[in-house]
Amino acid sequence: MMKKAFALAAWTFAGFFAALFSGCADSEPQSRVAVIEAMHKTLESVNDTETADAAAASYAKLVETVEKFPEVTQAEKEHAEIVVGAWLGQIHRLEKEDYYGSETLKKALGLKQ
């Protein structure tokens, strides 16, 4: 009986924390590195013209927010280099695919004025 009570308490506790933190994934990024990670993930989702057009709006919004955060600290530097490399890799991938023909994404990336 004690094992069942303990298991129930563990599941309840896990459920509470899942509910408590479930909104964190969709919240605004809290650092410059987090914004760049979000930019990378946005570009990573692009696989055709439709997704490129859809990603452009999200990407443009992230570009507007990146400057409001302070520069990367020394402690974040190694992680930031990895994140920036992945982000640039996505831009290179999209360049090879001609941005799936999306003029909207080209504009969001600053390629069209």
MOPAC internal coordinates of N, CA, C and O (Angstrom, degrees):
PM7 1SCF
backbone

  N    0.0000 0     0.00 0     0.00 0    0    0    0
  C    1.4504 1     0.00 0     0.00 0    1    0    0
  C    1.5261 1   110.70 1     0.00 0    2    1    0
  O    1.2310 1   120.40 1   141.76 1    3    2    1
  N    1.3215 1   116.84 1   -38.24 1    3    2    1
  C    1.4596 1   121.52 1  -178.95 1    5    3    2
  C    1.5228 1   110.47 1   -65.27 1    6    5    3
  O    1.2310 1   119.92 1   142.32 1    7    6    5
  N    1.3427 1   117.75 1   -37.68 1    7    6    5
  C    1.4549 1   121.27 1   179.48 1    9    7    6
  C    1.5333 1   110.56 1   -64.54 1   10    9    7
  O    1.2310 1   120.17 1   140.32 1   11   10    9
  N    1.3392 1   117.27 1   -39.68 1   11   10    9
  C    1.4588 1   121.18 1   178.77 1   13   11   10
  C    1.5260 1   110.83 1   -65.10 1   14   13   11
  O    1.2310 1   120.51 1   138.77 1   15   14   13
  N    1.3099 1   116.64 1   -41.23 1   15   14   13
  C    1.4662 1   121.20 1   179.20 1   17   15   14
  C    1.5277 1   110.21 1   -65.24 1   18   17   15
  O    1.2310 1   120.84 1   138.45 1   19   18   17
  N    1.3220 1   115.99 1   -41.55 1   19   18   17
  C    1.4620 1   120.21 1   179.00 1   21   19   18
  C    1.5300 1   110.36 1   -64.98 1   22   21   19
  O    1.2310 1   120.24 1   136.87 1   23   22   21
  N    1.3304 1   117.15 1   -43.13 1   23   22   21
  C    1.4665 1   121.04 1   179.13 1   25   23   22
  C    1.5288 1   110.64 1   -63.14 1   26   25   23
  O    1.2310 1   120.23 1   137.68 1   27   26   25
  N    1.3252 1   117.16 1   -42.32 1   27   26   25
  C    1.4544 1   121.37 1   178.67 1   29   27   26
  C    1.5306 1   110.34 1   -63.28 1   30   29   27
  O    1.2310 1   120.46 1   137.75 1   31   30   29
  N    1.3125 1   116.72 1   -42.25 1   31   30   29
  C    1.4630 1   120.68 1   179.02 1   33   31   30
  C    1.5266 1   110.48 1   -64.68 1   34   33   31
  O    1.2310 1   120.11 1   139.50 1   35   34   33
  N    1.3289 1   117.39 1   -40.50 1   35   34   33
  C    1.4667 1   121.31 1   179.40 1   37   35   34
  C    1.5220 1   110.74 1   -64.00 1   38   37   35
  O    1.2310 1   120.16 1   136.65 1   39   38   37
  N    1.3349 1   117.31 1   -43.35 1   39   38   37
  C    1.4655 1   121.03 1   178.87 1   41   39   38
  C    1.5270 1   111.21 1   -66.00 1   42   41   39
  O    1.2310 1   120.50 1   140.55 1   43   42   41
  N    1.3148 1   116.65 1   -39.45 1   43   42   41
  C    1.4568 1   120.84 1   178.47 1   45   43   42
  C    1.5215 1   110.30 1   -64.23 1   46   45   43
  O    1.2310 1   120.78 1   135.21 1   47   46   45
  N    1.3326 1   116.11 1   -44.79 1   47   46   45
  C    1.4531 1   121.91 1   178.91 1   49   47   46
  C    1.5297 1   110.18 1   -61.45 1   50   49   47
  O    1.2310 1   120.14 1   135.06 1   51   50   49
  N    1.3263 1   117.34 1   -44.94 1   51   50   49
  C    1.4678 1   121.46 1   179.06 1   53   51   50
  C    1.5251 1   110.60 1   -63.21 1   54   53   51
  O    1.2310 1   120.42 1   138.05 1   55   54   53
  N    1.3127 1   116.80 1   -41.95 1   55   54   53
  C    1.4669 1   120.85 1   178.31 1   57   55   54
  C    1.5086 1   112.16 1   -63.17 1   58   57   55
  O    1.2310 1   120.74 1   139.54 1   59   58   57
  N    1.3370 1   116.20 1   -40.46 1   59   58   57
  C    1.4617 1   120.38 1   177.92 1   61   59   58
  C    1.5220 1   111.23 1   -59.87 1   62   61   59
  O    1.2310 1   120.42 1   132.08 1   63   62   61
  N    1.3326 1   116.81 1   -47.92 1   63   62   61
  C    1.4585 1   119.29 1  -179.72 1   65   63   62
  C    1.5214 1   112.29 1   -69.08 1   66   65   63
  O    1.2310 1   119.84 1   146.36 1   67   66   65
  N    1.3172 1   117.92 1   -33.64 1   67   66   65
  C    1.4682 1   120.03 1   176.24 1   69   67   66
  C    1.5207 1   109.92 1   -63.14 1   70   69   67
  O    1.2310 1   120.39 1   136.99 1   71   70   69
  N    1.3143 1   116.86 1   -43.01 1   71   70   69
  C    1.4682 1   120.73 1   178.65 1   73   71   70
  C    1.5228 1   111.03 1   -68.00 1   74   73   71
  O    1.2310 1   120.59 1   141.60 1   75   74   73
  N    1.3154 1   116.48 1   -38.40 1   75   74   73
  C    1.4558 1   121.29 1  -178.16 1   77   75   74
  C    1.5215 1   111.67 1   -64.52 1   78   77   75
  O    1.2310 1   120.62 1   137.65 1   79   78   77
  N    1.3395 1   116.41 1   -42.35 1   79   78   77
  C    1.4561 1   120.42 1  -174.51 1   81   79   78
  C    1.5263 1   114.00 1  -101.11 1   82   81   79
  O    1.2310 1   119.40 1  -174.71 1   83   82   81
  N    1.3099 1   118.75 1     5.29 1   83   82   81
  C    1.4628 1   120.26 1  -177.08 1   85   83   82
  C    1.5168 1   112.44 1   -64.82 1   86   85   83
  O    1.2310 1   119.34 1   153.11 1   87   86   85
  N    1.2952 1   118.87 1   -26.89 1   87   86   85
  C    1.4532 1   121.28 1   179.59 1   89   87   86
  C    1.5078 1   113.65 1   -79.10 1   90   89   87
  O    1.2310 1   119.25 1   170.13 1   91   90   89
  N    1.3115 1   119.04 1    -9.87 1   91   90   89
  C    1.4573 1   121.30 1  -176.23 1   93   91   90
  C    1.5168 1   112.79 1   -67.85 1   94   93   91
  O    1.2310 1   119.63 1   147.74 1   95   94   93
  N    1.3146 1   118.31 1   -32.26 1   95   94   93
  C    1.4605 1   120.56 1  -176.03 1   97   95   94
  C    1.5190 1   111.48 1   -65.08 1   98   97   95
  O    1.2310 1   119.72 1   146.47 1   99   98   97
  N    1.3187 1   118.14 1   -33.53 1   99   98   97
  C    1.4515 1   120.99 1  -177.27 1  101   99   98
  C    1.5238 1   113.04 1   -99.23 1  102  101   99
  O    1.2310 1   119.95 1  -173.76 1  103  102  101
  N    1.3116 1   117.69 1     6.24 1  103  102  101
  C    1.4561 1   120.03 1  -177.34 1  105  103  102
  C    1.5310 1   109.72 1   -79.37 1  106  105  103
  O    1.2310 1   121.70 1   -10.17 1  107  106  105
  N    1.3034 1   114.36 1   169.83 1  107  106  105
  C    1.4540 1   120.84 1   179.28 1  109  107  106
  C    1.5278 1   109.94 1   -66.43 1  110  109  107
  O    1.2310 1   120.19 1   -37.07 1  111  110  109
  N    1.3312 1   117.24 1   142.93 1  111  110  109
  C    1.4723 1   120.15 1   175.63 1  113  111  110
  C    1.5234 1   110.50 1   -60.61 1  114  113  111
  O    1.2310 1   120.79 1   -31.66 1  115  114  113
  N    1.3236 1   116.09 1   148.34 1  115  114  113
  C    1.4584 1   120.90 1  -174.95 1  117  115  114
  C    1.5248 1   113.97 1  -109.76 1  118  117  115
  O    1.2310 1   119.71 1  -175.54 1  119  118  117
  N    1.3394 1   118.15 1     4.46 1  119  118  117
  C    1.4606 1   120.97 1   178.18 1  121  119  118
  C    1.5155 1   108.99 1  -154.97 1  122  121  119
  O    1.2310 1   121.14 1   -13.72 1  123  122  121
  N    1.3146 1   115.43 1   166.28 1  123  122  121
  C    1.4696 1   120.54 1   178.49 1  125  123  122
  C    1.5260 1   110.16 1   -60.74 1  126  125  123
  O    1.2310 1   120.07 1   139.14 1  127  126  125
  N    1.3163 1   117.48 1   -40.86 1  127  126  125
  C    1.4644 1   121.12 1   179.59 1  129  127  126
  C    1.5253 1   110.07 1   -64.32 1  130  129  127
  O    1.2310 1   120.16 1   139.81 1  131  130  129
  N    1.3210 1   117.31 1   -40.19 1  131  130  129
  C    1.4681 1   120.67 1   179.12 1  133  131  130
  C    1.5270 1   111.03 1   -64.76 1  134  133  131
  O    1.2310 1   119.99 1   144.42 1  135  134  133
  N    1.3178 1   117.62 1   -35.58 1  135  134  133
  C    1.4612 1   120.71 1   177.56 1  137  135  134
  C    1.5261 1   109.95 1   -65.93 1  138  137  135
  O    1.2310 1   120.50 1   136.25 1  139  138  137
  N    1.3215 1   116.65 1   -43.75 1  139  138  137
  C    1.4633 1   120.16 1   179.81 1  141  139  138
  C    1.5228 1   110.40 1   -65.92 1  142  141  139
  O    1.2310 1   120.24 1   142.85 1  143  142  141
  N    1.3282 1   117.14 1   -37.15 1  143  142  141
  C    1.4757 1   120.03 1   174.85 1  145  143  142
  C    1.5291 1   110.20 1   -61.52 1  146  145  143
  O    1.2310 1   120.44 1   137.82 1  147  146  145
  N    1.3205 1   116.77 1   -42.18 1  147  146  145
  C    1.4650 1   120.51 1   178.52 1  149  147  146
  C    1.5274 1   110.58 1   -65.83 1  150  149  147
  O    1.2310 1   120.10 1   142.19 1  151  150  149
  N    1.3249 1   117.40 1   -37.81 1  151  150  149
  C    1.4585 1   120.77 1   176.48 1  153  151  150
  C    1.5333 1   110.05 1   -62.64 1  154  153  151
  O    1.2310 1   120.69 1   137.19 1  155  154  153
  N    1.3269 1   116.29 1   -42.81 1  155  154  153
  C    1.4657 1   121.25 1   177.65 1  157  155  154
  C    1.5213 1   111.13 1   -60.46 1  158  157  155
  O    1.2310 1   120.47 1   131.74 1  159  158  157
  N    1.3107 1   116.71 1   -48.26 1  159  158  157
  C    1.4688 1   120.57 1  -179.04 1  161  159  158
  C    1.5227 1   111.61 1   -63.96 1  162  161  159
  O    1.2310 1   120.55 1   143.89 1  163  162  161
  N    1.3231 1   116.56 1   -36.11 1  163  162  161
  C    1.4648 1   120.14 1   177.47 1  165  163  162
  C    1.5223 1   110.47 1   -63.24 1  166  165  163
  O    1.2310 1   120.36 1   134.37 1  167  166  165
  N    1.3201 1   116.92 1   -45.63 1  167  166  165
  C    1.4617 1   120.22 1   179.47 1  169  167  166
  C    1.5278 1   111.77 1   -69.76 1  170  169  167
  O    1.2310 1   121.01 1   147.42 1  171  170  169
  N    1.3202 1   115.67 1   -32.58 1  171  170  169
  C    1.4671 1   120.40 1   179.19 1  173  171  170
  C    1.5276 1   111.64 1   -63.01 1  174  173  171
  O    1.2310 1   120.35 1   152.39 1  175  174  173
  N    1.3339 1   116.94 1   -27.61 1  175  174  173
  C    1.4603 1   121.27 1  -177.61 1  177  175  174
  C    1.5258 1   112.77 1   -76.83 1  178  177  175
  O    1.2310 1   120.12 1   170.51 1  179  178  177
  N    1.3240 1   117.38 1    -9.49 1  179  178  177
  C    1.4658 1   121.48 1  -175.88 1  181  179  178
  C    1.5304 1   110.03 1   -80.09 1  182  181  179
  O    1.2310 1   121.36 1   -55.58 1  183  182  181
  N    1.3572 1   115.01 1   124.42 1  183  182  181
  C    1.4612 1   118.95 1   176.86 1  185  183  182
  C    1.5307 1   113.23 1  -142.17 1  186  185  183
  O    1.2310 1   120.14 1  -175.18 1  187  186  185
  N    1.3247 1   117.33 1     4.82 1  187  186  185
  C    1.4599 1   122.40 1   174.54 1  189  187  186
  C    1.5232 1   108.32 1  -164.95 1  190  189  187
  O    1.2310 1   120.57 1    -1.35 1  191  190  189
  N    1.3246 1   116.51 1   178.65 1  191  190  189
  C    1.4621 1   120.10 1  -176.81 1  193  191  190
  C    1.5245 1   111.94 1   -62.10 1  194  193  191
  O    1.2310 1   120.43 1   139.85 1  195  194  193
  N    1.3068 1   116.79 1   -40.15 1  195  194  193
  C    1.4682 1   120.60 1  -178.82 1  197  195  194
  C    1.5258 1   111.34 1   -62.93 1  198  197  195
  O    1.2310 1   120.12 1   132.98 1  199  198  197
  N    1.3341 1   117.37 1   -47.02 1  199  198  197
  C    1.4682 1   119.48 1  -179.79 1  201  199  198
  C    1.5290 1   110.85 1   -71.03 1  202  201  199
  O    1.2310 1   120.28 1   151.63 1  203  202  201
  N    1.3328 1   117.07 1   -28.37 1  203  202  201
  C    1.4650 1   119.91 1   176.79 1  205  203  202
  C    1.5225 1   110.36 1   -66.42 1  206  205  203
  O    1.2310 1   120.77 1   134.98 1  207  206  205
  N    1.3317 1   116.14 1   -45.02 1  207  206  205
  C    1.4640 1   119.93 1   177.91 1  209  207  206
  C    1.5241 1   111.30 1   -62.82 1  210  209  207
  O    1.2310 1   120.51 1   139.21 1  211  210  209
  N    1.3237 1   116.64 1   -40.79 1  211  210  209
  C    1.4663 1   120.87 1  -179.71 1  213  211  210
  C    1.5249 1   111.21 1   -67.13 1  214  213  211
  O    1.2310 1   120.26 1   140.31 1  215  214  213
  N    1.3261 1   117.12 1   -39.69 1  215  214  213
  C    1.4624 1   121.12 1  -178.46 1  217  215  214
  C    1.5240 1   111.69 1   -70.24 1  218  217  215
  O    1.2310 1   120.25 1   153.30 1  219  218  217
  N    1.3132 1   117.13 1   -26.70 1  219  218  217
  C    1.4643 1   121.05 1  -175.89 1  221  219  218
  C    1.5262 1   112.33 1   -58.26 1  222  221  219
  O    1.2310 1   120.35 1   136.74 1  223  222  221
  N    1.3141 1   116.94 1   -43.26 1  223  222  221
  C    1.4724 1   120.10 1  -179.26 1  225  223  222
  C    1.5230 1   111.28 1   -64.49 1  226  225  223
  O    1.2310 1   120.45 1   135.15 1  227  226  225
  N    1.3328 1   116.74 1   -44.85 1  227  226  225
  C    1.4687 1   120.45 1   178.61 1  229  227  226
  C    1.5187 1   110.79 1   -63.63 1  230  229  227
  O    1.2310 1   120.94 1   137.47 1  231  230  229
  N    1.3164 1   115.80 1   -42.53 1  231  230  229
  C    1.4584 1   120.94 1  -179.01 1  233  231  230
  C    1.5289 1   110.85 1   -62.84 1  234  233  231
  O    1.2310 1   120.49 1   134.51 1  235  234  233
  N    1.3209 1   116.67 1   -45.49 1  235  234  233
  C    1.4612 1   120.70 1   179.97 1  237  235  234
  C    1.5260 1   111.32 1   -60.24 1  238  237  235
  O    1.2310 1   120.49 1   140.86 1  239  238  237
  N    1.3200 1   116.67 1   -39.14 1  239  238  237
  C    1.4704 1   120.81 1   178.07 1  241  239  238
  C    1.5298 1   110.70 1   -64.30 1  242  241  239
  O    1.2310 1   120.61 1   138.88 1  243  242  241
  N    1.3332 1   116.45 1   -41.12 1  243  242  241
  C    1.4641 1   120.29 1   178.85 1  245  243  242
  C    1.5216 1   111.25 1   -65.61 1  246  245  243
  O    1.2310 1   120.03 1   140.85 1  247  246  245
  N    1.3179 1   117.54 1   -39.15 1  247  246  245
  C    1.4624 1   121.41 1   178.63 1  249  247  246
  C    1.5243 1   109.79 1   -60.05 1  250  249  247
  O    1.2310 1   120.52 1   140.55 1  251  250  249
  N    1.3195 1   116.61 1   -39.45 1  251  250  249
  C    1.4700 1   120.53 1   179.12 1  253  251  250
  C    1.5205 1   111.98 1   -65.07 1  254  253  251
  O    1.2310 1   119.76 1   149.34 1  255  254  253
  N    1.3351 1   118.06 1   -30.66 1  255  254  253
  C    1.4638 1   120.40 1  -176.25 1  257  255  254
  C    1.5191 1   114.25 1   -88.82 1  258  257  255
  O    1.2310 1   119.23 1   160.64 1  259  258  257
  N    1.3220 1   119.08 1   -19.36 1  259  258  257
  C    1.4623 1   120.55 1  -172.65 1  261  259  258
  C    1.5224 1   112.38 1   -61.34 1  262  261  259
  O    1.2310 1   120.00 1   145.46 1  263  262  261
  N    1.3041 1   117.60 1   -34.54 1  263  262  261
  C    1.4680 1   120.80 1  -177.36 1  265  263  262
  C    1.5240 1   113.90 1   -73.42 1  266  265  263
  O    1.2310 1   119.65 1   164.66 1  267  266  265
  N    1.3185 1   118.28 1   -15.34 1  267  266  265
  C    1.4672 1   118.79 1  -178.59 1  269  267  266
  C    1.5330 1   112.60 1   -77.87 1  270  269  267
  O    1.2310 1   120.71 1   170.32 1  271  270  269
  N    1.3247 1   116.26 1    -9.68 1  271  270  269
  C    1.4595 1   120.30 1   179.85 1  273  271  270
  C    1.5206 1   110.64 1   -98.32 1  274  273  271
  O    1.2310 1   120.39 1   -31.32 1  275  274  273
  N    1.3161 1   116.87 1   148.68 1  275  274  273
  C    1.4674 1   119.88 1   179.05 1  277  275  274
  C    1.5332 1   110.74 1   -66.89 1  278  277  275
  O    1.2310 1   121.61 1   -16.99 1  279  278  277
  N    1.3172 1   114.53 1   163.01 1  279  278  277
  C    1.4693 1   120.40 1   178.04 1  281  279  278
  C    1.5310 1   109.72 1   -57.06 1  282  281  279
  O    1.2310 1   121.22 1   -19.86 1  283  282  281
  N    1.3020 1   115.27 1   160.14 1  283  282  281
  C    1.4640 1   122.00 1   179.99 1  285  283  282
  C    1.5224 1   109.49 1   -65.87 1  286  285  283
  O    1.2310 1   121.07 1   -44.69 1  287  286  285
  N    1.3125 1   115.55 1   135.31 1  287  286  285
  C    1.4662 1   119.71 1   178.95 1  289  287  286
  C    1.5248 1   109.66 1   -79.52 1  290  289  287
  O    1.2310 1   120.95 1   -12.73 1  291  290  289
  N    1.3139 1   115.78 1   167.27 1  291  290  289
  C    1.4606 1   120.99 1   178.78 1  293  291  290
  C    1.5284 1   110.74 1   -60.88 1  294  293  291
  O    1.2310 1   120.33 1   143.70 1  295  294  293
  N    1.3298 1   116.98 1   -36.30 1  295  294  293
  C    1.4661 1   121.37 1   179.93 1  297  295  294
  C    1.5343 1   111.54 1   -66.91 1  298  297  295
  O    1.2310 1   120.21 1   149.81 1  299  298  297
  N    1.3284 1   117.20 1   -30.19 1  299  298  297
  C    1.4587 1   121.76 1  -179.01 1  301  299  298
  C    1.5267 1   113.08 1   -89.53 1  302  301  299
  O    1.2310 1   120.35 1   171.85 1  303  302  301
  N    1.3196 1   116.94 1    -8.15 1  303  302  301
  C    1.4619 1   121.66 1  -168.93 1  305  303  302
  C    1.5364 1   113.13 1   -57.25 1  306  305  303
  O    1.2310 1   119.31 1   131.79 1  307  306  305
  N    1.3063 1   118.91 1   -48.21 1  307  306  305
  C    1.4684 1   121.13 1  -177.93 1  309  307  306
  C    1.5244 1   110.93 1   -62.95 1  310  309  307
  O    1.2310 1   120.72 1   134.14 1  311  310  309
  N    1.3268 1   116.23 1   -45.86 1  311  310  309
  C    1.4639 1   120.43 1   178.27 1  313  311  310
  C    1.5265 1   110.49 1   -63.15 1  314  313  311
  O    1.2310 1   120.61 1   139.93 1  315  314  313
  N    1.3182 1   116.44 1   -40.07 1  315  314  313
  C    1.4668 1   121.12 1  -179.96 1  317  315  314
  C    1.5239 1   110.93 1   -62.88 1  318  317  315
  O    1.2310 1   119.94 1   140.31 1  319  318  317
  N    1.3137 1   117.72 1   -39.69 1  319  318  317
  C    1.4649 1   120.84 1   179.10 1  321  319  318
  C    1.5224 1   111.22 1   -62.64 1  322  321  319
  O    1.2310 1   120.09 1   140.80 1  323  322  321
  N    1.3020 1   117.43 1   -39.20 1  323  322  321
  C    1.4643 1   121.92 1   177.83 1  325  323  322
  C    1.5262 1   110.15 1   -66.02 1  326  325  323
  O    1.2310 1   120.95 1   134.33 1  327  326  325
  N    1.3202 1   115.79 1   -45.67 1  327  326  325
  C    1.4659 1   121.27 1  -179.02 1  329  327  326
  C    1.5263 1   110.85 1   -63.53 1  330  329  327
  O    1.2310 1   120.20 1   135.16 1  331  330  329
  N    1.3165 1   117.23 1   -44.84 1  331  330  329
  C    1.4635 1   121.25 1   179.70 1  333  331  330
  C    1.5243 1   110.01 1   -64.04 1  334  333  331
  O    1.2310 1   120.00 1   140.22 1  335  334  333
  N    1.3199 1   117.60 1   -39.78 1  335  334  333
  C    1.4667 1   121.15 1   177.01 1  337  335  334
  C    1.5189 1   112.09 1   -60.87 1  338  337  335
  O    1.2310 1   120.53 1   137.05 1  339  338  337
  N    1.3259 1   116.59 1   -42.95 1  339  338  337
  C    1.4701 1   120.70 1   178.94 1  341  339  338
  C    1.5236 1   110.45 1   -66.23 1  342  341  339
  O    1.2310 1   120.57 1   139.02 1  343  342  341
  N    1.3286 1   116.51 1   -40.98 1  343  342  341
  C    1.4675 1   121.52 1   179.09 1  345  343  342
  C    1.5244 1   110.57 1   -62.80 1  346  345  343
  O    1.2310 1   120.40 1   132.99 1  347  346  345
  N    1.3345 1   116.84 1   -47.01 1  347  346  345
  C    1.4631 1   120.57 1   178.58 1  349  347  346
  C    1.5274 1   111.16 1   -64.72 1  350  349  347
  O    1.2310 1   120.57 1   146.95 1  351  350  349
  N    1.3295 1   116.51 1   -33.05 1  351  350  349
  C    1.4591 1   120.45 1   175.76 1  353  351  350
  C    1.5187 1   112.00 1   -62.26 1  354  353  351
  O    1.2310 1   120.28 1   141.22 1  355  354  353
  N    1.3216 1   117.08 1   -38.78 1  355  354  353
  C    1.4576 1   120.58 1   177.28 1  357  355  354
  C    1.5247 1   110.84 1   -67.29 1  358  357  355
  O    1.2310 1   120.40 1   140.18 1  359  358  357
  N    1.3179 1   116.83 1   -39.82 1  359  358  357
  C    1.4669 1   119.65 1   177.51 1  361  359  358
  C    1.5334 1   109.62 1   -62.74 1  362  361  359
  O    1.2310 1   120.43 1   138.09 1  363  362  361
  N    1.3221 1   116.78 1   -41.91 1  363  362  361
  C    1.4706 1   120.63 1   178.47 1  365  363  362
  C    1.5343 1   110.94 1   -63.46 1  366  365  363
  O    1.2310 1   120.47 1   138.39 1  367  366  365
  N    1.3322 1   116.70 1   -41.61 1  367  366  365
  C    1.4725 1   120.87 1   177.71 1  369  367  366
  C    1.5255 1   110.00 1   -60.17 1  370  369  367
  O    1.2310 1   120.81 1   134.55 1  371  370  369
  N    1.3146 1   116.06 1   -45.45 1  371  370  369
  C    1.4600 1   120.16 1  -179.04 1  373  371  370
  C    1.5320 1   111.30 1   -66.98 1  374  373  371
  O    1.2310 1   120.83 1   144.78 1  375  374  373
  N    1.3103 1   116.01 1   -35.22 1  375  374  373
  C    1.4596 1   119.74 1   177.45 1  377  375  374
  C    1.5321 1   110.28 1   -61.53 1  378  377  375
  O    1.2310 1   120.39 1   137.52 1  379  378  377
  N    1.3263 1   116.86 1   -42.48 1  379  378  377
  C    1.4724 1   121.42 1   177.81 1  381  379  378
  C    1.5269 1   111.53 1   -61.42 1  382  381  379
  O    1.2310 1   120.81 1   147.44 1  383  382  381
  N    1.3151 1   116.05 1   -32.56 1  383  382  381
  C    1.4636 1   121.40 1  -179.24 1  385  383  382
  C    1.5244 1   111.95 1   -91.56 1  386  385  383
  O    1.2310 1   120.43 1  -168.86 1  387  386  385
  N    1.3362 1   116.79 1    11.14 1  387  386  385
  C    1.4566 1   123.13 1  -176.41 1  389  387  386
  C    1.5296 1   111.37 1    51.72 1  390  389  387
  O    1.2310 1   121.30 1  -142.35 1  391  390  389
  N    1.3274 1   115.12 1    37.65 1  391  390  389
  C    1.4660 1   122.64 1   176.35 1  393  391  390
  C    1.5277 1   111.74 1    54.97 1  394  393  391
  O    1.2310 1   121.30 1  -152.68 1  395  394  393
  N    1.3259 1   115.11 1    27.32 1  395  394  393
  C    1.4635 1   122.81 1  -179.50 1  397  395  394
  C    1.5258 1   111.46 1    53.13 1  398  397  395
  O    1.2310 1   121.03 1  -150.71 1  399  398  397
  N    1.3248 1   115.64 1    29.29 1  399  398  397
  C    1.4569 1   120.32 1   177.64 1  401  399  398
  C    1.5199 1   114.82 1    73.88 1  402  401  399
  O    1.2310 1   119.83 1  -167.59 1  403  402  401
  N    1.3083 1   117.93 1    12.41 1  403  402  401
  C    1.4612 1   121.28 1  -176.82 1  405  403  402
  C    1.5163 1   111.55 1   -88.96 1  406  405  403
  O    1.2310 1   120.95 1   -72.45 1  407  406  405
  N    1.3102 1   115.78 1   107.55 1  407  406  405
  C    1.4609 1   121.20 1   175.15 1  409  407  406
  C    1.5282 1   110.48 1   -67.14 1  410  409  407
  O    1.2310 1   120.45 1   148.44 1  411  410  409
  N    1.3282 1   116.74 1   -31.56 1  411  410  409
  C    1.4632 1   121.75 1   179.00 1  413  411  410
  C    1.5229 1   110.79 1   -63.81 1  414  413  411
  O    1.2310 1   120.55 1   137.25 1  415  414  413
  N    1.3391 1   116.56 1   -42.75 1  415  414  413
  C    1.4692 1   119.81 1   178.98 1  417  415  414
  C    1.5205 1   110.20 1   -69.02 1  418  417  415
  O    1.2310 1   119.84 1   140.15 1  419  418  417
  N    1.3159 1   117.92 1   -39.85 1  419  418  417
  C    1.4715 1   120.17 1   177.58 1  421  419  418
  C    1.5246 1   109.79 1   -58.42 1  422  421  419
  O    1.2310 1   120.52 1   137.90 1  423  422  421
  N    1.3095 1   116.61 1   -42.10 1  423  422  421
  C    1.4657 1   120.81 1   179.49 1  425  423  422
  C    1.5302 1   110.74 1   -65.59 1  426  425  423
  O    1.2310 1   120.27 1   137.37 1  427  426  425
  N    1.3341 1   117.09 1   -42.63 1  427  426  425
  C    1.4694 1   121.36 1   179.69 1  429  427  426
  C    1.5318 1   110.95 1   -63.42 1  430  429  427
  O    1.2310 1   120.50 1   147.07 1  431  430  429
  N    1.3156 1   116.66 1   -32.93 1  431  430  429
  C    1.4611 1   121.04 1   178.66 1  433  431  430
  C    1.5330 1   112.15 1   -81.03 1  434  433  431
  O    1.2310 1   120.88 1   176.57 1  435  434  433
  N    1.3249 1   115.92 1    -3.43 1  435  434  433
  C    1.4566 1   119.97 1   178.20 1  437  435  434
  C    1.5115 1   113.33 1    82.87 1  438  437  435
  O    1.2310 1   120.22 1  -162.84 1  439  438  437
  N    1.3208 1   117.18 1    17.16 1  439  438  437
  C    1.4570 1   120.54 1  -178.36 1  441  439  438
  C    1.5156 1   112.82 1   -87.60 1  442  441  439
  O    1.2310 1   120.57 1   161.52 1  443  442  441
  N    1.3194 1   116.51 1   -18.48 1  443  442  441
  C    1.4660 1   121.02 1   179.71 1  445  443  442
  C    1.5205 1   108.17 1  -124.52 1  446  445  443
  O    1.2310 1   120.95 1   -43.88 1  447  446  445
  N    1.3062 1   115.78 1   136.12 1  447  446  445
  C    1.4619 1   120.03 1   178.96 1  449  447  446
  C    1.5013 1   110.12 1  -110.21 1  450  449  447
  O    1.2310 1   120.10 1   180.00 1  451  450  449

